[in-house]
Amino acid sequence: MRHYLILGATALALMASTASANSGLKSLIDDPNQWAIQTGDYKNQRYSELDQINAANVSNLQVAWTFSTGVLRGHEGAPLVIGDMMYLHTPFPNTVFALDLANEGKIVWKYEPKQDPNVIPVMCCDTVNRGVAYAENTVFLHQADTTLVALDAKTGAVKWSVKNGDPSLGETNTATVMPVNDKVLVGISGGEFGVRGSVTAYNIADGSRAWRAYSVGPDEDILVDASTTHLGKPIGKDSGLNTWEGDQWKIGGGTTWGWYAYDTDENLVYYGTGNPSTWNPAQRPGDNRWSMTIMARDADTGVAKWFYQMTPHDEWDYDGINEMILTEQEIDGKMRKLLTHFDRNGLGYTLDRLSGELLVAEKFDPKVNWTSGVDMDKTSDTYGRPAVVPAYSTEQNGEDVNSANICPAALGSKDQQPAAYSPKTELMYVPTNHVCMDYEPFRVSYTAGQPYIGATLSMFPAPESHGGMGNFIAWDNTKGEITWSIAEPFSVWSGALATAGDIVFYGTLEGYLKAVDAKTGELLYKFKTPSGIIGNVMTYTHSGQQYVAILSGIGGWAGIGLAAGLTNPTDGLGAVGGYSALSDYTALGGALTVFKLPN
Amino acid sequence: MKTGNFKFFAVTISVALQLANTVYAQDQVDNITASYKEDGKYFTADDVPTFNVQDDGTIDWPSYSGFRRYHSECHVCHGPEGEGSSYAPALKNSAVSMDYYDFIGVVASGRENISASVTSVMPSLGDNPNVMCYLDDIYVYLKARGMDKIPRGRPRKKEKKHAVIREDEEDCLDSGT
């Protein structure tokens, strides 16, 4: 019953022995003493085998050391640890610090890129950055201005750099990159500026471009062939064109700013695409393929094996970019290679990651109301499509009409903040938003490099619930059910960490690092860090001691509305101030806090 | 009760403004009070666009339009209802404290505030018709927010859209400003 762990480890061991350029990274990922990739591992499980800190002793946790980044913007992502070195990034200006863990965190080198500040206002929702990547003695920084720079891990010297996009057209970056084999995979942001999304593979050796796969457009741009499927059927010719009207696809969005996963056995990479542009659905008739889509592509060529479009013709800005968590689990009595994804649209999807077959699609927040569910009947014409509830359809209600009380809000039941998976409990631990909205679309015109939105929205805590704006839940991905749920006053915007010590860590917007029991959700420890947490929890060892680290620094999407507090407009004047503003709890400032058990 | 509050605010504000006008007649201009209405829009005595809220809470069309456009174009940086965010100022205050022409100038041309700890950049929106065709609307909405005359959230009652406003809007969008 519990054989998946061994299976996974064997698969990794096998891959490590094959001749690939960065088998070094794979063995680092396999070593729980390191934190070699932002996502914990290629499977995005964010699970650590370390158990020195565990359910029995985590209440004794104390701060070992802290480090100020000197930057006030929102701090997403986490540091990496490779051997004695910690690599820590900041939001714009995207400074990177290399800290010597063997020498009390002394700064070995610091890299501060020079970027045109005009990139700042074309970044939707703060100037966050989700961290550096590492492979082959190289630290990869993908800057706000879309410059990908390869730094010598020992000295910080620039090996090469390449520009992936053009900020004057609204093309920016917030994501980390993923090294795979001899390439590094890079995404792009700018869905609110009409950017056409793409994933690009650059060769690690010299930064030359290997391939680029657009999310929308002609077949030769989106890298599909006759064998590419959608829910088991060939996608057909020109799917990225004939699901759009006119040339709208050219400014069609489908950006790629989330977390990527990689199946080392199948050599497939998995990621999701963002919203179609504009937010006014009336201006882009059609299914708008392949925005809002889970993609499986060959890591070497970029050619797609399968797609699954979760939200055809989006009407709510439910980007599909959230992480893809790869697991090997038994489902319906059969061992399968699964992909689990918690979408902004409020549905938790479980798919067979080899075939793209849809196995589970259920609401992971009971307040989700825009859909009555996904059609799971394989013989149906609408197989795999969500049934849209007319009252919450901003398309059906039309332009210049306010569609009220849609759940979730545009920021989704969950945004990029990554979930964790424990193979011991077979549960997913998911940071969520519990926020609803009013949404009124209207006509906009496109100007290159200018915001291209076309909707007004107001957000407020989910009505008739606990009054808070977040939950931290445990989810059974084979059944599509919530196992337990912790109500939080604010959205949980921090990436979770599960460990073999039977505990799960996450951060809160007020600034608490929390540790809960993996089986029950019982709170075992909390500590208030210097600022609100939108970073991701990580763990590593040094000199035989386990450490847990978290970046704090409030900002990002959470800094937009929550700094001022959200109100329910339907409550009228009486509700103003009824929901406490985050600014009553925390203030700006980037800092890393590192925890350990007492000696 | 709600209208009672509105009346109370309206009275105190207009008294305060009259006082201000009396005392600082030379350098303090009433940038708020609607003096006249033209084609569905309200203006101060100095021909600066402004808002109007009736006793029953009905707001002028431009303020409503400003609510919509603000929450499309501005709110991802400046926060809901002009309240500010963790990285951009509360425009509901700027609209009250800044001179109208300065406000328009900053939106059209942008500005930078870059130092060791601050990295604030207001983009130049001068060639964005979704902003420029509605800039007066956004301005009067924010001014009403800054004066606490329009509550947070979606305005409930609004005046009808005047035919001239509709024509001007179409001309502006067509011209690609």
Chai-1 contact restraints between the chains, C-beta under 6 A:
chainA,res_idxA,chainB,res_idxB,connection_type,confidence,min_distance_angstrom,max_distance_angstrom,comment,restraint_id
A,L72,B,S117,contact,1.0,0.0,6.0,A-B,restraint_1
A,R73,B,Y87,contact,1.0,0.0,6.0,A-B,restraint_2
A,F92,B,T119,contact,1.0,0.0,6.0,A-B,restraint_3
A,P117,B,E112,contact,1.0,0.0,6.0,A-B,restraint_4
A,P117,B,I114,contact,1.0,0.0,6.0,A-B,restraint_5
A,P117,B,V121,contact,1.0,0.0,6.0,A-B,restraint_6
A,I120,B,T119,contact,1.0,0.0,6.0,A-B,restraint_7
A,I120,B,V121,contact,1.0,0.0,6.0,A-B,restraint_8
A,P121,B,V121,contact,1.0,0.0,6.0,A-B,restraint_9
A,P121,B,P123,contact,1.0,0.0,6.0,A-B,restraint_10
A,C124,B,V76,contact,1.0,0.0,6.0,A-B,restraint_11
A,C125,B,V76,contact,1.0,0.0,6.0,A-B,restraint_12
A,D126,B,Y87,contact,1.0,0.0,6.0,A-B,restraint_13
A,V444,B,N130,contact,1.0,0.0,6.0,A-B,restraint_14
A,S445,B,P129,contact,1.0,0.0,6.0,A-B,restraint_15
A,T447,B,D127,contact,1.0,0.0,6.0,A-B,restraint_16
A,T447,B,N128,contact,1.0,0.0,6.0,A-B,restraint_17
A,Q450,B,N128,contact,1.0,0.0,6.0,A-B,restraint_18
A,P451,B,E73,contact,1.0,0.0,6.0,A-B,restraint_19
A,I453,B,S72,contact,1.0,0.0,6.0,A-B,restraint_20
A,A455,B,S72,contact,1.0,0.0,6.0,A-B,restraint_21
A,T456,B,R68,contact,1.0,0.0,6.0,A-B,restraint_22
A,T456,B,H71,contact,1.0,0.0,6.0,A-B,restraint_23
A,T456,B,S72,contact,1.0,0.0,6.0,A-B,restraint_24
A,S458,B,G153,contact,1.0,0.0,6.0,A-B,restraint_25
A,S458,B,R154,contact,1.0,0.0,6.0,A-B,restraint_26
A,I554,B,S86,contact,1.0,0.0,6.0,A-B,restraint_27
A,G555,B,S86,contact,1.0,0.0,6.0,A-B,restraint_28
A,G559,B,S85,contact,1.0,0.0,6.0,A-B,restraint_29
A,G559,B,S86,contact,1.0,0.0,6.0,A-B,restraint_30
A,I560,B,G79,contact,1.0,0.0,6.0,A-B,restraint_31
A,I560,B,S85,contact,1.0,0.0,6.0,A-B,restraint_32
A,G561,B,P80,contact,1.0,0.0,6.0,A-B,restraint_33
A,A563,B,S85,contact,1.0,0.0,6.0,A-B,restraint_34
A,A563,B,S86,contact,1.0,0.0,6.0,A-B,restraint_35
A,A564,B,G79,contact,1.0,0.0,6.0,A-B,restraint_36
A,A564,B,P80,contact,1.0,0.0,6.0,A-B,restraint_37
A,A564,B,E83,contact,1.0,0.0,6.0,A-B,restraint_38
A,T567,B,R152,contact,1.0,0.0,6.0,A-B,restraint_39
A,T567,B,G153,contact,1.0,0.0,6.0,A-B,restraint_40
A,P569,B,G153,contact,1.0,0.0,6.0,A-B,restraint_41
A,P569,B,R154,contact,1.0,0.0,6.0,A-B,restraint_42
A,L573,B,K2,contact,1.0,0.0,6.0,A-B,restraint_43
A,L573,B,P151,contact,1.0,0.0,6.0,A-B,restraint_44
A,V576,B,R152,contact,1.0,0.0,6.0,A-B,restraint_45
A,L588,B,S86,contact,1.0,0.0,6.0,A-B,restraint_46
